[in-house]
Structure formats: C-alpha cells, structure tokens
Amino acid sequence: EYKILVSESIKEYFDSADADEVIRGIQEMRCKPYHPEVVKRAISLSLDEGPRERELVSRLLTCLHPTPLEDDDVSKGFEVLLDSLDDLSIDIPDAKVCDIYI
C-alpha cells in the first residue's frame, strides 16, 4: 500500500510541482523503513516520463533530504534502483542511458 501511495503522490507532484505536499504525505504515512522506496519510485517514474519530470525529481530529492529522508535512506534508495536497472531497462529502454546522470 505504501508503494502505491508513494507512486500516486509522485505522479501528482509531476502535475503540481508541490514538493511540500509530497513531504507532508511521506511524514503522515510514518513508514520510515520504506523511505528508500521513495527515491527508487521517484527516479524510476521520472525515467518513464520526460526531461521536465526528471528535473522535478531532482528538485524533490533535494527537498526531501535531510528531512524526512536521511542519508542512509537516499543511499539505499539509489542502491535498490541500480540493482533493478536491468529490469527497468526492459520497460524503459532509456534507463541505462539515464544511468549516466544518476
């Protein structure tokens, strides 16, 4: 359920660009063990979109750190994302190309 809520929140962020709303949502969910999933979901969803969404995710991650996402959350999120890069590149062929920017 957390993953679905995070995905919906990020998709809504793509429309509104309201990082404060995403932060409030993450804090209200109170699921610290899943914070790395926010990083993974945000980046993977942006890879399926365009340059605007990728830039928005970059800004979002900046706003999310260091609160509510701590260093370890961000680091683990990138690790999980990079571990799933082969699977992502099946659905999103440009994922490996975008890996250069990560």
Backbone as a chain_set.jsonl record, in Angstrom:
{"seq": "EYKILVSESIKEYFDSADADEVIRGIQEMRCKPYHPEVVKRAISLSLDEGPRERELVSRLLTCLHPTPLEDDDVSKGFEVLLDSLDDLSIDIPDAKVCDIYI", "coords": {"N": [[0.815, -1.185, 0.0], [1.969, 1.241, 0.745], [3.817, 1.679, -1.316], [2.129, 2.133, -3.466], [0.797, 4.461, -2.636], [2.979, 6.219, -2.518], [3.764, 6.242, -5.214], [1.46, 7.388, -6.387], [1.512, 9.881, -5.146], [3.881, 10.954, -6.178], [3.298, 11.043, -8.913], [1.253, 12.904, -8.848], [2.754, 15.034, -7.985], [4.24, 15.507, -10.286], [2.399, 16.911, -11.759], [1.716, 19.109, -10.132], [4.06, 20.128, -8.977], [4.523, 20.562, -6.304], [6.439, 20.186, -3.803], [6.246, 20.287, -1.048], [3.812, 19.113, -0.47], [4.302, 16.425, -1.088], [6.236, 15.873, 0.846], [4.702, 16.235, 3.199], [2.901, 14.119, 2.856], [4.595, 11.856, 2.983], [5.542, 12.087, 5.593], [3.141, 11.816, 7.008], [2.476, 9.169, 6.453], [4.253, 7.691, 7.951], [6.219, 5.558, 7.687], [9.027, 4.769, 7.995], [10.881, 2.588, 7.393], [10.401, 2.237, 4.692], [11.321, 4.446, 3.361], [13.579, 4.475, 1.535], [12.309, 3.503, -0.714], [10.92, 5.646, -1.729], [12.841, 7.172, -3.049], [13.657, 5.359, -5.051], [11.189, 4.921, -6.423], [10.514, 7.524, -7.254], [12.607, 8.22, -9.025], [12.489, 6.093, -10.904], [9.887, 6.407, -11.909], [10.176, 8.912, -13.09], [11.932, 8.343, -15.137], [10.315, 7.151, -16.944], [9.004, 9.216, -17.975], [9.484, 12.548, -19.106], [12.135, 15.028, -19.709], [11.356, 17.217, -18.084], [10.037, 16.045, -15.868], [12.119, 14.559, -14.836], [13.837, 16.555, -13.982], [12.167, 17.703, -12.065], [12.082, 15.598, -10.201], [14.711, 15.58, -9.371], [14.777, 18.033, -8.018], [12.848, 17.457, -6.089], [14.058, 15.389, -4.589], [16.114, 16.823, -3.461], [14.651, 18.513, -1.813], [13.571, 16.65, -0.068], [15.641, 15.781, 1.471], [17.597, 16.691, 4.213], [15.414, 15.908, 5.717], [12.321, 14.5, 5.215], [13.885, 12.3, 4.49], [16.777, 10.607, 5.304], [20.423, 10.438, 5.045], [21.101, 7.678, 4.8], [18.688, 6.589, 3.87], [18.465, 7.733, 1.322], [20.8, 6.79, 0.108], [20.372, 3.978, 0.215], [18.08, 3.887, -1.345], [19.065, 4.603, -3.889], [20.784, 2.446, -4.267], [18.979, 0.276, -4.404], [17.575, 1.047, -6.67], [19.625, 1.0, -8.64], [20.256, -1.71, -8.529], [18.01, -2.726, -9.716], [18.182, -1.921, -12.293], [18.611, -3.387, -14.698], [16.142, -4.708, -15.01], [14.486, -2.475, -15.161], [15.375, -1.357, -17.559], [14.243, -2.956, -19.446], [11.55, -2.248, -19.513], [11.858, 0.471, -19.804], [13.689, 1.59, -22.144], [15.556, 3.709, -22.248], [16.601, 3.826, -19.734], [19.162, 2.832, -19.017], [20.761, 4.625, -20.356], [20.08, 6.948, -19.012], [21.223, 6.339, -16.633], [23.739, 7.32, -16.588], [23.469, 9.878, -15.649], [22.722, 9.561, -13.031]], "CA": [[0.0, 0.0, 0.0], [2.872, 2.391, 0.805], [4.382, 1.892, -2.651], [1.069, 2.712, -4.299], [0.605, 5.841, -2.193], [4.149, 6.995, -2.935], [3.661, 6.423, -6.668], [0.395, 8.359, -6.653], [1.991, 11.173, -4.675], [4.894, 11.442, -7.121], [2.603, 11.394, -10.158], [0.577, 14.166, -8.58], [3.827, 16.031, -7.935], [4.591, 15.849, -11.666], [1.43, 17.906, -12.223], [1.648, 20.295, -9.282], [5.407, 20.566, -8.589], [4.435, 20.966, -4.908], [7.253, 19.261, -3.017], [5.764, 20.289, 0.335], [2.718, 18.13, -0.387], [4.936, 15.092, -1.05], [6.861, 15.765, 2.168], [3.625, 16.014, 4.172], [2.379, 12.762, 2.654], [5.578, 10.889, 3.499], [5.551, 12.199, 7.054], [1.873, 11.288, 7.516], [2.457, 7.708, 6.308], [5.061, 7.158, 9.051], [6.766, 4.248, 7.309], [10.465, 5.004, 7.826], [11.607, 1.524, 6.69], [10.149, 2.303, 3.248], [11.816, 5.702, 2.794], [14.364, 4.275, 0.313], [11.381, 3.261, -1.825], [10.56, 6.954, -2.281], [13.907, 7.513, -4.001], [13.557, 4.43, -6.183], [9.953, 5.188, -7.169], [10.578, 8.845, -7.886], [13.512, 8.182, -10.182], [12.004, 5.167, -11.935], [8.732, 7.032, -12.567], [10.64, 10.013, -13.935], [12.567, 7.78, -16.33], [9.239, 6.804, -17.869], [8.442, 10.491, -18.426], [10.399, 13.358, -19.905], [13.141, 15.836, -19.008], [10.73, 18.049, -17.053], [9.8, 15.212, -14.686], [13.427, 14.195, -14.276], [14.295, 17.732, -13.248], [11.318, 17.807, -10.881], [12.511, 14.596, -9.22], [15.962, 16.079, -8.82], [14.401, 19.056, -7.04], [12.14, 16.795, -4.994], [15.017, 14.689, -3.736], [16.81, 17.865, -2.704], [13.727, 18.973, -0.764], [13.303, 15.552, 0.873], [16.84, 15.471, 2.254], [17.775, 15.567, 5.122], [14.174, 15.536, 6.389], [12.252, 13.292, 6.028], [14.808, 11.238, 4.077], [18.139, 10.758, 5.809], [21.478, 9.978, 4.135], [21.002, 6.243, 4.601], [17.504, 6.343, 3.04], [18.79, 8.12, -0.056], [21.805, 5.844, -0.36], [19.719, 2.679, -0.016], [17.172, 4.059, -2.474], [19.855, 4.527, -5.118], [21.266, 1.065, -4.395], [17.854, -0.55, -4.87], [17.32, 1.454, -8.046], [20.69, 0.487, -9.505], [20.111, -3.17, -8.569], [16.888, -3.075, -10.594], [18.372, -1.229, -13.569], [18.402, -4.303, -15.822], [14.697, -4.881, -15.164], [13.943, -1.2, -15.61], [15.731, -1.088, -18.95], [13.322, -3.712, -20.304], [10.355, -1.409, -19.647], [12.259, 1.829, -20.173], [14.98, 1.414, -22.813], [16.486, 4.811, -21.973], [17.022, 3.789, -18.33], [20.611, 2.68, -18.919], [21.342, 5.877, -20.805], [19.877, 7.905, -17.914], [22.087, 5.907, -15.529], [24.918, 8.187, -16.607], [23.141, 11.087, -14.884], [22.411, 9.215, -11.641]], "C": [[0.871, 1.266, 0.0], [3.42, 2.715, -0.586], [3.366, 2.553, -3.577], [0.857, 4.181, -3.931], [1.765, 6.741, -2.61], [4.089, 7.266, -4.436], [2.61, 7.463, -7.026], [0.832, 9.771, -6.265], [2.993, 11.779, -5.663], [4.251, 11.826, -8.45], [1.85, 12.708, -10.006], [1.59, 15.318, -8.535], [4.245, 16.445, -9.345], [3.647, 16.915, -12.226], [1.532, 19.215, -11.449], [2.999, 20.929, -8.967], [5.436, 21.071, -7.14], [5.162, 19.95, -4.027], [6.775, 19.194, -1.571], [4.644, 19.275, 0.532], [3.275, 16.71, -0.319], [5.558, 14.872, 0.33], [5.807, 15.487, 3.237], [3.09, 14.585, 4.078], [3.308, 11.7, 3.221], [5.583, 10.909, 5.023], [4.276, 11.616, 7.669], [1.817, 9.763, 7.445], [3.262, 7.009, 7.405], [5.557, 5.73, 8.791], [8.256, 4.376, 7.008], [11.194, 3.87, 7.108], [11.435, 1.557, 5.162], [10.645, 3.604, 2.616], [12.712, 5.505, 1.576], [13.491, 4.041, -0.926], [10.956, 4.57, -2.484], [11.574, 7.351, -3.349], [13.779, 6.652, -5.25], [12.343, 4.748, -7.043], [10.03, 6.511, -7.925], [11.448, 8.809, -9.143], [12.967, 7.273, -11.266], [10.775, 5.737, -12.646], [9.173, 8.164, -13.49], [11.296, 9.512, -15.221], [11.536, 7.421, -17.397], [8.581, 8.061, -18.443], [9.486, 11.247, -19.239], [11.379, 14.144, -19.065], [12.555, 16.703, -17.893], [10.553, 17.253, -15.762], [11.108, 14.78, -14.038], [14.002, 15.36, -13.463], [13.479, 17.917, -11.973], [11.738, 16.81, -9.803], [13.833, 15.015, -8.591], [15.679, 17.125, -7.737], [13.711, 18.438, -5.82], [13.103, 16.106, -4.041], [15.823, 15.674, -2.897], [15.938, 18.355, -1.547], [13.497, 17.911, 0.309], [14.48, 15.259, 1.804], [17.318, 16.713, 2.976], [16.515, 15.173, 5.902], [13.047, 15.556, 5.388], [13.227, 12.183, 5.646], [16.22, 11.542, 4.568], [19.134, 10.214, 4.784], [21.328, 8.503, 3.782], [19.806, 5.88, 3.713], [17.808, 6.617, 1.57], [19.78, 7.126, -0.653], [21.186, 4.483, -0.692], [18.763, 2.758, -1.199], [17.892, 3.973, -3.8], [20.392, 3.115, -5.339], [20.174, 0.158, -4.949], [17.547, -0.233, -6.329], [18.359, 0.868, -8.991], [20.649, -1.035, -9.603], [19.003, -3.592, -9.522], [17.028, -2.47, -11.985], [18.153, -2.139, -14.773], [16.918, -4.522, -16.075], [14.045, -3.602, -15.677], [14.203, -0.966, -17.099], [14.887, -1.907, -19.927], [12.081, -2.865, -20.572], [10.678, -0.022, -20.168], [13.639, 1.747, -20.829], [16.004, 2.501, -22.525], [17.048, 4.773, -20.556], [18.531, 3.673, -18.204], [21.333, 3.934, -19.382], [21.236, 6.915, -19.686], [20.741, 7.566, -16.724], [23.337, 6.783, -15.456], [24.697, 9.398, -15.705], [22.903, 10.812, -13.414], [23.615, 9.24, -10.782]], "O": [[0.543, 2.246, -0.669], [3.48, 3.878, -0.983], [3.712, 3.427, -4.372], [0.751, 5.038, -4.808], [1.557, 7.887, -3.008], [4.335, 8.389, -4.878], [2.846, 8.323, -7.875], [0.552, 10.735, -6.978], [2.95, 12.977, -5.944], [4.626, 12.835, -9.048], [1.815, 13.524, -10.926], [1.31, 16.427, -8.99], [4.571, 17.609, -9.576], [4.045, 17.724, -13.065], [1.446, 20.296, -12.03], [3.077, 22.132, -8.718], [6.271, 21.904, -6.787], [4.566, 18.977, -3.564], [6.888, 18.147, -0.934], [4.546, 18.65, 1.588], [2.765, 15.882, 0.436], [5.416, 13.796, 0.912], [5.99, 14.609, 4.081], [2.858, 13.929, 5.094], [2.856, 10.754, 3.866], [5.623, 9.858, 5.663], [4.326, 10.994, 8.73], [1.18, 9.129, 8.286], [2.979, 5.861, 7.747], [5.33, 4.823, 9.592], [8.69, 4.117, 5.885], [12.059, 4.149, 6.277], [12.235, 0.971, 4.432], [10.402, 3.832, 1.431], [12.623, 6.302, 0.642], [13.896, 4.348, -2.048], [10.662, 4.591, -3.679], [11.2, 7.813, -4.427], [13.79, 7.162, -6.371], [12.458, 4.836, -8.266], [9.654, 6.594, -9.094], [11.055, 9.314, -10.195], [12.981, 7.644, -12.44], [10.633, 5.57, -13.857], [8.596, 8.349, -14.561], [11.227, 10.167, -16.26], [11.838, 7.391, -18.59], [7.701, 7.97, -19.299], [10.273, 10.646, -19.97], [11.455, 13.958, -17.85], [13.2, 16.9, -16.863], [10.884, 17.741, -14.681], [11.185, 14.653, -12.816], [14.579, 15.162, -12.394], [14.029, 18.249, -10.923], [11.748, 17.146, -8.619], [14.04, 14.817, -7.394], [16.283, 17.092, -6.665], [13.953, 18.837, -4.681], [12.974, 16.229, -2.823], [16.171, 15.384, -1.752], [16.429, 18.582, -0.441], [13.254, 18.244, 1.469], [14.323, 14.566, 2.809], [17.428, 17.754, 2.327], [16.542, 14.208, 6.666], [12.839, 16.588, 4.749], [13.386, 11.221, 6.397], [16.779, 12.601, 4.28], [18.744, 9.608, 3.786], [21.415, 8.122, 2.615], [19.9, 4.965, 2.895], [17.453, 5.831, 0.692], [19.614, 6.678, -1.787], [21.448, 3.914, -1.752], [18.646, 1.805, -1.97], [17.4, 3.347, -4.738], [20.446, 2.642, -6.474], [20.42, -0.635, -5.858], [17.29, -1.134, -7.128], [18.01, 0.303, -10.028], [20.974, -1.593, -10.651], [19.045, -4.69, -10.077], [16.082, -2.507, -12.772], [17.57, -1.711, -15.769], [16.478, -4.522, -17.225], [13.157, -3.648, -16.529], [13.347, -0.438, -17.81], [14.827, -1.582, -21.113], [11.616, -2.77, -21.708], [9.882, 0.589, -20.882], [14.653, 1.827, -20.137], [17.206, 2.236, -22.556], [17.888, 5.603, -20.207], [19.129, 4.347, -17.366], [22.396, 4.27, -18.861], [22.178, 7.668, -19.439], [20.975, 8.425, -15.875], [23.918, 6.962, -14.386], [25.633, 9.885, -15.072], [22.884, 11.749, -12.616], [23.524, 8.971, -9.584]]}, "num_chains": 1, "name": "protein.A"}
